[in-house]
Amino acid sequence: MTDEPDNPGIRVPPPPVYLLALLLGLLMDRKAYVPSLPPTVACVLGWPLVGGGMALAVWFVRTMSGVNTTISIDKPVSRMGRSATAANLAMIYAGTAVLRNALWAILLLPLVVYVIQREVIEREERYLERTLGEEYLAYKTRVRRWV
């Protein structure tokens, strides 16, 4: 028997991390608004980010369902599936912040990405290496992070 949990040991799932940071950035923006983009530019940049992030989210759910494995962070993984959940949430966050022209939210994004990298992705990678072994190691040589 091992002391390792049969899940990645992620304390907080990524969506609330992104959502709380975005809400904080939007609140900061209401208190100290600093326009950073013309409205037309914000729309041209923001909508493709939100749309692309949503498309990746749909692809993620379909891919994981297609290989019959869980998307829940507190359940054991049964099979290898390709996912882009970190990238899609970052895209939706960035697109929303750009559409709102919320500089403070945009400035918080690197901190959110750092937290996600350290507290989610690295834990998930250690778990997948431990659980799936060679299958995951081979996958890592073919695919970069955040893709």
FIVEX-489969 format. One line per 10 residues: number of its first residue (from 1); their letters; for each residue x negated, y, z negated of N, C-alpha, C, CB. Coordinates in nm, 3 decimals, padded with zeros to 5 digits. Atoms other than C-alpha are relative to their C-alpha. Glycine has a CB too. Example, Ala and Ser with C-alpha at 12.3 -4.5 7.8 and 13.67 -1.06 7.14 Angstrom:
2
1	as	-00.089/-00.119/00.000/-01.230/-00.450/-00.780/-00.090/00.120/00.000/00.099/00.003/-00.125; 00.082/-00.119/00.006/-01.367/-00.106/-00.714/00.077/00.109/-00.073/-00.041/00.046/00.142
! end
This chain:
147
1	mtdepdnpgi	-00.085/-00.118/00.000/00.000/00.000/00.000/-00.089/00.123/00.000/00.097/00.001/-00.123; 00.076/-00.123/-00.010/-00.126/00.348/00.082/00.072/00.114/-00.071/-00.025/00.037/00.146; -00.059/-00.117/00.064/-00.072/00.678/-00.097/00.047/00.103/00.101/-00.101/00.064/-00.094; -00.038/-00.094/-00.104/-00.018/00.854/00.236/00.150/-00.008/00.026/-00.080/-00.028/00.131; -00.143/00.003/-00.031/00.344/00.957/00.302/00.021/-00.044/00.145/00.066/00.139/-00.024; -00.030/00.041/-00.136/00.510/00.809/00.610/00.072/00.112/00.073/00.085/-00.129/00.001; -00.042/-00.119/-00.074/00.566/01.157/00.746/-00.116/00.098/-00.008/00.134/00.063/-00.059; 00.116/-00.091/-00.002/00.337/01.453/00.815/-00.024/00.077/-00.129/00.018/00.098/00.110; 00.018/-00.075/00.124/00.390/01.608/00.471/00.016/00.151/00.020/-00.135/-00.029/-00.059; -00.023/-00.142/-00.028/00.506/01.938/00.618/00.103/00.051/-00.101/00.049/00.022/00.148
11	rvppppvyll	-00.086/-00.051/00.107/00.660/02.148/00.340/00.119/00.079/00.052/-00.079/00.086/-00.093; -00.107/-00.083/-00.057/00.862/02.393/00.550/-00.002/-00.021/00.151/-00.018/00.153/-00.039; -00.002/00.019/-00.145/00.975/02.319/00.907/-00.025/00.132/00.073/00.135/-00.060/00.045; 00.034/-00.122/-00.074/00.863/02.566/01.175/00.113/00.100/00.021/-00.053/-00.038/00.132; -00.102/-00.103/-00.028/01.201/02.729/01.257/00.018/00.103/-00.112/00.132/-00.066/00.026; -00.015/-00.104/00.104/01.244/02.896/00.914/-00.123/00.090/-00.013/00.028/-00.066/-00.133; 00.122/-00.082/00.007/00.881/03.016/00.920/00.009/00.112/00.104/-00.128/-00.086/00.023; -00.014/-00.100/-00.106/00.936/03.190/01.254/00.114/00.097/-00.031/00.025/-00.069/00.135; -00.116/-00.083/00.025/01.280/03.318/01.156/-00.025/00.101/-00.111/00.120/-00.086/-00.034; 00.025/-00.093/00.110/01.171/03.468/00.824/-00.099/00.109/00.039/-00.053/-00.076/-00.122
21	alllgllmdr	00.097/-00.100/-00.045/00.870/03.640/00.980/00.065/00.098/00.097/-00.122/-00.067/00.066; -00.067/-00.087/-00.096/01.085/03.774/01.264/00.094/00.097/-00.072/00.079/-00.083/00.103; -00.090/-00.087/00.076/01.345/03.907/01.021/-00.078/00.105/-00.079/00.087/-00.084/-00.095; 00.084/-00.096/00.071/01.072/04.068/00.811/-00.052/00.108/00.095/-00.119/-00.072/-00.068; 00.048/-00.095/-00.099/00.924/04.230/01.122/00.109/00.094/00.047/-00.059/-00.073/00.119; -00.111/-00.085/-00.042/01.266/04.357/01.230/00.041/00.097/-00.110/00.120/-00.086/00.041; -00.028/-00.090/00.111/01.331/04.499/00.884/-00.105/00.110/-00.011/00.009/-00.078/-00.131; 00.107/-00.099/00.003/00.992/04.670/00.885/00.019/00.100/00.114/-00.139/-00.069/00.011; -00.023/-00.086/-00.116/01.078/04.805/01.228/00.111/00.101/-00.026/00.034/-00.085/00.123; -00.110/-00.094/00.034/01.401/04.957/01.095/-00.047/00.110/-00.094/00.118/-00.076/-00.064
31	kayvpslppt	00.051/-00.098/00.097/01.210/05.130/00.816/-00.102/00.094/00.063/-00.062/-00.071/-00.119; 00.108/-00.081/-00.061/00.919/05.252/01.032/-00.010/-00.036/00.147/-00.137/-00.022/-00.073; -00.006/00.034/-00.143/01.010/05.229/01.401/-00.117/00.063/00.076/00.133/00.046/00.061; 00.110/-00.046/-00.086/00.715/05.254/01.637/00.026/-00.059/00.139/-00.142/-00.044/-00.056; -00.027/00.054/-00.133/00.824/05.223/02.001/-00.132/-00.035/00.069/00.080/00.102/00.086; 00.124/00.044/-00.063/00.566/05.028/02.196/00.015/-00.026/00.150/-00.050/-00.125/-00.067; -00.023/00.031/-00.142/00.725/04.949/02.533/00.120/00.079/00.054/00.023/-00.151/00.019; -00.121/-00.055/-00.062/00.959/05.124/02.774/00.108/-00.109/00.007/-00.031/00.057/00.143; -00.108/00.100/00.000/01.302/04.951/02.768/-00.003/-00.094/00.121/00.132/00.070/-00.004; 00.003/00.086/-00.119/01.266/04.821/03.125/-00.110/-00.105/-00.011/-00.021/00.085/00.127
41	vacvlgwplv	00.112/00.094/00.017/00.929/04.663/03.049/00.035/-00.104/-00.106/-00.130/00.076/-00.039; -00.039/00.094/00.106/01.068/04.510/02.729/00.093/-00.107/00.057/00.069/00.075/-00.115; -00.092/00.098/-00.060/01.347/04.343/02.930/-00.072/-00.094/00.095/00.113/00.071/00.075; 00.073/00.082/-00.098/01.115/04.223/03.205/-00.091/-00.101/-00.070/-00.083/00.091/00.095; 00.088/00.092/00.074/00.879/04.065/02.948/00.079/-00.090/-00.096/-00.104/00.079/-00.078; -00.069/00.072/00.106/01.125/03.961/02.679/00.090/-00.113/00.046/00.080/00.093/-00.077; -00.095/00.104/-00.044/01.392/03.769/02.870/-00.069/-00.125/00.052/00.090/00.056/00.106; 00.068/00.123/-00.043/01.150/03.531/03.045/-00.061/-00.078/-00.118/-00.109/00.033/00.100; 00.053/00.069/00.118/00.986/03.455/02.708/00.110/-00.076/-00.073/-00.068/00.100/-00.094; -00.111/00.066/00.069/01.319/03.379/02.542/00.052/-00.116/00.085/00.115/00.100/-00.029
51	gggmalavwf	-00.050/00.106/-00.089/01.442/03.180/02.844/-00.097/-00.118/00.010/00.026/00.055/00.139; 00.101/00.106/-00.006/01.117/02.986/02.874/-00.006/-00.078/-00.130/-00.137/00.058/00.032; 00.000/00.068/00.129/01.119/02.910/02.503/00.121/-00.089/-00.019/-00.006/00.101/-00.111; -00.121/00.082/00.009/01.477/02.786/02.520/-00.010/-00.123/00.091/00.124/00.082/00.037; 00.018/00.113/-00.092/01.395/02.569/02.823/-00.095/-00.104/-00.061/-00.056/00.049/00.136; 00.091/00.094/00.067/01.101/02.417/02.633/00.068/-00.072/-00.116/-00.124/00.074/-00.051; -00.072/00.062/00.111/01.329/02.353/02.335/00.089/-00.114/00.050/00.085/00.104/-00.075; -00.085/00.104/-00.060/01.573/02.159/02.554/-00.086/-00.117/00.045/00.081/00.057/00.119; 00.092/00.106/-00.046/01.284/01.966/02.711/-00.052/-00.081/-00.118/-00.119/00.062/00.079; 00.050/00.067/00.119/01.147/01.886/02.365/00.102/-00.100/-00.055/-00.036/00.103/-00.108
61	vrtmsgvntt	-00.104/00.088/00.056/01.476/01.743/02.236/00.026/-00.118/00.094/00.130/00.078/-00.025; -00.024/00.108/-00.097/01.535/01.543/02.555/-00.117/-00.099/00.002/00.023/00.057/00.140; 00.118/00.087/-00.003/01.179/01.409/02.557/-00.005/-00.090/-00.122/-00.127/00.083/00.009; 00.005/00.080/00.122/01.189/01.297/02.197/00.115/-00.100/-00.006/00.003/00.092/-00.124; -00.113/00.093/-00.005/01.534/01.143/02.241/-00.026/-00.110/00.102/00.131/00.075/00.035; 00.029/00.098/-00.105/01.415/00.971/02.559/-00.094/-00.111/-00.042/-00.058/00.070/00.118; 00.090/00.105/00.049/01.142/00.784/02.373/00.051/-00.058/-00.131/-00.142/00.055/-00.018; -00.067/00.055/00.117/01.382/00.712/02.087/-00.083/00.019/-00.128/00.029/-00.147/00.022; 00.070/-00.031/00.125/01.185/00.885/01.812/00.063/00.123/-00.063/-00.151/00.023/00.025; -00.063/-00.108/00.075/01.279/01.141/01.551/-00.062/00.136/00.031/-00.010/-00.028/-00.148
71	isidkpvsrm	00.055/-00.135/-00.006/01.241/01.517/01.570/-00.004/00.060/-00.141/00.085/00.090/00.094; -00.001/-00.045/00.139/01.281/01.544/01.193/-00.140/-00.016/-00.059/00.104/-00.080/-00.083; 00.137/00.003/00.054/00.957/01.630/01.010/-00.012/-00.086/-00.125/-00.045/00.140/-00.031; 00.008/00.078/00.122/01.047/01.425/00.703/00.028/-00.149/00.021/00.096/00.055/-00.102; -00.024/00.141/-00.031/01.108/01.095/00.881/-00.121/-00.060/00.071/00.127/-00.016/00.087; 00.112/00.064/-00.069/00.856/00.841/01.007/00.016/00.005/00.152/-00.015/-00.145/-00.046; -00.001/00.001/-00.146/00.763/00.867/01.374/-00.012/-00.146/00.045/-00.115/00.088/00.059; 00.003/00.139/-00.046/00.823/00.547/01.568/-00.078/-00.016/00.128/00.141/-00.051/00.019; 00.067/00.008/-00.129/00.674/00.627/01.907/-00.058/00.135/00.034/00.098/-00.047/00.111; 00.063/-00.121/-00.047/00.463/00.881/02.087/00.094/00.072/00.096/-00.135/-00.030/00.067
81	grsataanla	-00.076/-00.084/-00.091/00.648/01.166/02.255/-00.072/00.132/00.016/00.144/00.021/-00.051; 00.065/-00.130/-00.023/00.517/01.483/02.411/00.093/00.109/-00.048/-00.036/00.022/00.151; -00.085/-00.108/00.048/00.640/01.798/02.242/-00.069/00.134/00.015/00.038/-00.024/-00.145; 00.051/-00.137/-00.009/00.601/02.171/02.270/00.076/00.089/-00.097/00.011/00.055/00.144; -00.084/-00.074/00.093/00.795/02.280/01.965/-00.069/00.125/-00.053/00.040/-00.088/-00.114; 00.069/-00.120/00.050/00.527/02.522/01.837/-00.001/00.108/00.108/-00.145/-00.034/-00.042; 00.005/-00.097/-00.110/00.498/02.689/02.176/00.138/00.060/00.027/-00.054/-00.066/00.127; -00.132/-00.054/-00.032/00.871/02.722/02.234/00.048/00.097/-00.107/00.101/-00.113/00.018; -00.042/-00.091/00.106/00.935/02.881/01.895/-00.079/00.131/00.005/-00.016/-00.067/-00.136; 00.080/-00.122/-00.013/00.649/03.126/01.945/00.049/00.084/00.117/-00.149/-00.036/00.020
91	miyagtavlr	-00.052/-00.073/-00.115/00.789/03.218/02.287/00.132/00.070/-00.032/00.018/-00.094/00.119; -00.129/-00.060/00.037/01.139/03.278/02.150/-00.022/00.116/-00.096/00.093/-00.106/-00.064; 00.033/-00.107/00.095/00.997/03.483/01.862/-00.054/00.121/00.076/-00.103/-00.048/-00.104; 00.063/-00.110/-00.074/00.778/03.692/02.095/00.101/00.070/00.090/-00.118/-00.051/00.082; -00.099/-00.059/-00.089/01.059/03.743/02.345/00.102/00.085/-00.075/00.071/-00.108/00.077; -00.096/-00.075/00.081/01.302/03.853/02.075/-00.063/00.129/-00.052/00.051/-00.085/-00.117; 00.070/-00.119/00.051/01.046/04.092/01.924/-00.021/00.102/00.112/-00.135/-00.039/-00.062; 00.020/-00.091/-00.113/00.970/04.239/02.268/00.132/00.063/00.041/-00.064/-00.074/00.118; -00.131/-00.054/-00.037/01.338/04.276/02.356/00.048/00.107/-00.099/00.103/-00.112/00.009; -00.038/-00.098/00.103/01.395/04.460/02.028/-00.100/00.114/-00.009/00.012/-00.069/-00.135
101	nalwailllp	00.107/-00.101/00.001/01.079/04.663/02.095/-00.050/00.021/-00.143/00.049/00.134/00.061; 00.034/-00.001/00.142/00.980/04.574/01.737/-00.149/-00.029/-00.017/00.085/-00.104/-00.078; 00.144/00.014/00.010/00.608/04.636/01.709/-00.042/-00.076/-00.125/-00.066/00.135/00.002; 00.038/00.069/00.124/00.595/04.516/01.348/00.020/-00.151/00.013/00.082/00.054/-00.118; -00.023/00.143/-00.020/00.744/04.180/01.443/-00.107/-00.059/00.092/00.141/-00.025/00.059; 00.104/00.047/-00.092/00.497/04.148/01.729/-00.133/-00.013/-00.075/-00.015/00.097/00.120; 00.126/00.004/00.075/00.209/04.227/01.493/-00.004/-00.114/-00.102/-00.022/00.132/-00.071; -00.005/00.113/00.093/00.326/03.953/01.252/-00.020/-00.134/00.070/00.132/00.000/-00.073; 00.006/00.129/-00.071/00.321/03.684/01.523/-00.133/-00.073/-00.016/00.026/00.023/00.147; 00.125/00.075/00.021/-00.053/03.602/01.496/-00.009/-00.067/-00.137/-00.118/00.092/00.019
111	lvvyviqrev	-00.001/00.060/00.134/-00.009/03.541/01.122/00.090/-00.124/-00.002/00.048/00.103/-00.105; -00.091/00.114/-00.007/00.287/03.312/01.191/-00.066/-00.117/00.073/00.133/00.039/00.070; 00.068/00.105/-00.077/00.088/03.119/01.453/-00.109/-00.065/-00.084/-00.059/00.058/00.131; 00.104/00.054/00.088/-00.198/03.079/01.204/00.061/-00.093/-00.104/-00.077/00.116/-00.070; -00.066/00.083/00.101/00.038/02.945/00.936/00.051/-00.129/00.063/00.116/00.076/-00.066; -00.051/00.119/-00.069/00.201/02.706/01.184/-00.115/-00.094/00.034/00.077/00.039/00.128; 00.116/00.082/-00.034/-00.141/02.584/01.300/-00.050/-00.076/-00.123/-00.112/00.088/00.059; 00.058/00.060/00.121/-00.268/02.521/00.946/00.098/-00.093/-00.072/-00.044/00.110/-00.095; -00.093/00.073/00.086/00.046/02.400/00.771/00.089/-00.100/00.072/00.085/00.097/-00.071; -00.086/00.092/-00.074/00.232/02.219/01.049/-00.082/-00.084/00.097/00.108/00.077/00.075
121	iereeryler	00.068/00.073/-00.107/00.018/02.126/01.348/-00.112/-00.088/-00.053/-00.055/00.096/00.104; 00.112/00.081/00.051/-00.290/02.012/01.158/00.050/-00.117/-00.084/-00.093/00.088/-00.083; -00.058/00.111/00.079/-00.079/01.804/00.916/00.060/-00.106/00.094/00.108/00.052/-00.098; -00.062/00.092/-00.094/00.115/01.654/01.206/-00.107/-00.080/00.077/00.090/00.077/00.099; 00.107/00.070/-00.072/-00.206/01.570/01.394/-00.065/-00.108/-00.086/-00.107/00.099/00.047; 00.058/00.102/00.089/-00.356/01.391/01.092/00.096/-00.118/-00.016/-00.033/00.061/-00.139; -00.101/00.106/00.015/-00.031/01.198/01.046/00.008/-00.088/00.125/00.137/00.062/-00.029; -00.010/00.077/-00.124/-00.010/01.096/01.413/-00.126/-00.084/00.024/00.024/00.094/00.118; 00.123/00.079/-00.012/-00.375/00.986/01.415/00.007/-00.122/-00.091/-00.124/00.084/-00.035; -00.011/00.109/00.098/-00.310/00.775/01.104/00.105/-00.102/00.042/00.033/00.056/-00.138
131	tlgeeylayk	-00.113/00.087/-00.031/00.020/00.634/01.230/-00.010/-00.067/00.136/00.128/00.079/-00.007; 00.000/00.052/-00.137/-00.027/00.591/01.604/-00.139/-00.038/00.050/00.060/00.102/00.093; 00.137/00.040/-00.032/-00.406/00.554/01.614/-00.046/00.035/00.140/-00.013/-00.146/-00.018; 00.059/-00.019/-00.133/-00.556/00.507/01.959/00.095/00.063/00.100/-00.047/-00.133/00.054; -00.098/-00.059/-00.092/-00.236/00.598/02.142/-00.002/00.152/-00.012/00.143/-00.055/-00.028; 00.001/-00.145/00.020/-00.240/00.945/01.986/-00.135/00.060/00.035/00.035/00.034/-00.144; 00.134/-00.051/-00.033/-00.618/00.990/02.020/-00.017/00.014/00.151/-00.108/-00.092/-00.058; 00.007/-00.007/-00.146/-00.591/00.913/02.392/00.085/00.118/00.051/00.049/-00.133/00.064; -00.088/-00.112/-00.037/-00.302/01.162/02.421/-00.071/00.133/-00.025/00.133/-00.005/-00.080; 00.070/-00.124/00.034/-00.511/01.432/02.248/-00.110/00.034/00.099/-00.058/-00.010/-00.140
141	trvrrwv	00.106/-00.029/-00.098/-00.789/01.394/02.504/00.059/00.053/00.131/-00.083/-00.127/00.027; -00.065/-00.045/-00.123/-00.538/01.461/02.785/00.075/00.131/-00.011/00.092/-00.105/00.047; -00.090/-00.113/00.018/-00.327/01.738/02.637/-00.056/00.096/-00.106/00.140/-00.048/-00.040; 00.046/-00.101/00.096/-00.426/02.063/02.469/00.108/00.030/-00.102/-00.042/00.130/00.071; -00.098/-00.045/00.098/-00.260/02.200/02.158/00.088/00.108/00.061/-00.069/00.053/-00.127; -00.093/-00.105/-00.039/00.039/02.430/02.202/00.052/-00.020/00.142/-00.065/00.135/-00.012; -00.053/00.027/-00.134/00.130/02.263/02.532/00.103/-00.110/-00.010/-00.114/-00.041/00.100
! end
